[in-house]
Amino acid sequence: MNCATVGAVTQAGRRPGGSGTRAAILAAAREQFADKGYGGASLRTIAAAAGVDPGLIRHFYGSKDDLFAAALEVPEEMAELMVRALTGHPDGLGERVLRAYLAVWEDPAMAGPLLAVVRSAVTSERAAERLRTLIGARLLAEVAPHLGPDGDVRAGITAAHLMGIAVSRYVFRVEPVASLDREVLIGVCAPVIQAYLTGPLGRN
C-alpha cells in the first residue's frame, strides 16, 4: 500500500481491519438492530456506525442474517444471574428475581442484545424465534427446576410479567413506567412476582 492509499484510508475515517474491528462491528450492529429492527438496519448503516467499509462486515460475519444472529447472542450471565436470585429465603424471592431482572436490562452488555431481539421480533420471524428460544430453552429451562412441581407454569407466568415490564420501561419507554423510580417499581411489582413464584396457582 502506497502513501497515497494510506492517506485516503485515514482521510475517509475508516477503521482498518485489525484488532477491535470485529467487536466494533458487533457493537454497531446491536445498536442499529436495537434502534431500527432487522428490516430498518442495513450493512451500509452498520458499517457507517462502526466506521468500517461494508466489505469488512462481509469478511468477518458474512451476510446480514449471519451478523444478526451474532448480535442476538445474549451473555450466559443473564440466566446465571436469574438462577442466583432464587437462592435465599422464599419470602424475598419475588424481590430478588425482580432486582436481578432489572439489573440485566440496566447492564449495557446484556441489554444491547435484548433490545435488538425484542424490537426486531416484531418484524422478523427469526428474531421472534430467537426470543422464544431465549425465554424458553435458555431462561425458563434454567429457572423452572428451582420452583417445584409447577415450576414451568410459575416460571412462564413470571417471565410474561417481567417481559411486559421490560418492554414498557426499556424498549418503548411507556410513561409513567419508564421514568418510575426503581425502588417504587420494585415495591409495586415484587409482591406480584412473589405470588407467581410461591403463591397458590388457583387449581382445585
N, C-alpha and C positions, 0 to 999 in steps of 0.2 A: 504494500500500500504506500503510495507516494504522499508527499506533504500536502498536496492539494486535496487528496481524498480525505486525509485525516482532518484537515481544516473544515471540509464540507460536513463531515460527520459531527464534529464538535459544534459547528455553527448551527446545524439543524437541531441540536439539543437531544439527539437520540442516545439512548443508553447502549453501550456496547454489549455484545453477548457474552458477558463474563459473570463473575461471582455476584450474586444478588439479583441478577436479571430475572431468573425463574420466579423467585419469591415476589419480586416487584410486579410481574405479570399476574401472578395469582392474587395478590392483594388488590390490584386494579380490577381484576375480573370479579372478585367478590363484591367490590364496591359498585361496579356497574350493574351486575346482576341484581344486587340488593336494591339499587335505586330504580332500575328500569325493567327488571324482569328479564326472562330469557329472550323474548321477542324484541324488546327495545334495545338491548345491548348488542353490539357488533364487534367483530375482531378489530375493526378500524378504531372504534371509540375506546375499546380496551387498550389497544396499542398506544393511542394518544395519551390516555390517562397514565400509562406506565412509562411513557417516554421512550418507547421502542418502535422499531419497524414491525409492521404486521407479520412479516416473514419470520421474525423471531418467535412469535406465538406459535406458528405452524411448526417451527423447528422443535420447540420444547414440548408442545401439547398436542399438535396435530390439528384437528378440526375444532370448531366452536363447541360442538357437542362434547368432545373429549375434555376441553377446557372447563365446560360447565360441570361435568362430572367431578373433576378435580376440585373445583371451587366449592362443591357441596359436601366435601369431606369434613365432618364435624369432629373435633378432637375427642379422644376417648375420655378425657377428663369430665365431660358432661355427665355421662352415665355414672362414672365413679363418684362424682360429687353428689348426685342424687341418692345413690346407694348409701353413702356415708351418712346422709341426713336421716336415714332410717334407724341408725344406731342411737340408743338412748331410751329414756323413759317414754312409754306410749303417750302419756298426757301431752307432751310437747311435740308430737310427731308432725302435726299439721303445720305448725310454725317453722319447724326445721326444714321441712320439704319446701315450703314456700320461699324461705330465705335462700335456700340453695338454688332454687329455680330462678329467682330474681338475680342472683349473683351470676348465673350463666348468661343471662341477657344483658347484664351490665359489664361483662368482660368482652372487650372488642375481639379477642382471639376466637371466642366461641360464638359471639353474637353475629359476626360477619357472615359465616356460612349459614346460620339460621335465618337471617334476614333474606339472604339470597334464595334459600329454599322456599320460604313461606311466600314471598312476593312472586316468585316465578311459578309456584304451584297453581296459581290462578289461571295461567295461560299455557302452561307446559305440562303434559301428562308425565313426562319423565321426571320433572320436579315434584309433581304430585305423588308419584310412586316413590320417589326418594324420601319425601316427607312421611309417607306411610311406613316405609322401612325404618326410618329414624325413630319414629314414635313406637312402632310395633316391635320389630325384631331387635332393635338395639336398646331402647329405653325401657319399654314395658317388660321385655324379657328379663332385664336385669332387676327391675324393681318388684314385679309381681310375686316372685317366690318368697319375698320377705313379709308378705301381707296375709299369709294364711290361706285357707282353702278357697276363699273367694278373691284371691289376690289379683286375678286377671280382670275381674269386674271392677274392683276398687281402684286398681292402677289405671284402667281405661277411663273411668269417670273422672278421676283426678287429673289425668292428662288432658282431657277435653276442657276442663275448667281452667287449668293452667295455660293452655294454648289460647283460650279466649282472653285471658289477662294479657298475655304477651302480644297478641295481635292488636288489642285495643291500646296498650300502653307504649309498645316499642315499634310496631310495624306501621299502623295507620294513625297513631297518636290521637286517639279519640279523647276529647275532654269530657269530664274532668279527670278521667282515669290517667291520662298521660302526664299531667302535672301534679297528681295527688302525692302528698308526702309519703315517702316509702313506708314509714312506720304506721301511718294511718291505713295504708293499703293492707299491710300485714295484719293489723288489728282487726280489720273488717273481714278479710278473706281467710285468715288462718283457721278460725273455728269451722268454716265450711269445709275446708280441706281436711281438717281433723275428723269431721263427721264422715266424709267419704272413706277415709282410711281405717277408721276404728269403730264407727257407729253401726247401728243395725241397717241392713240393706232393704228392709221392708218386705222381706219374704215371709210367708206363713209357715 
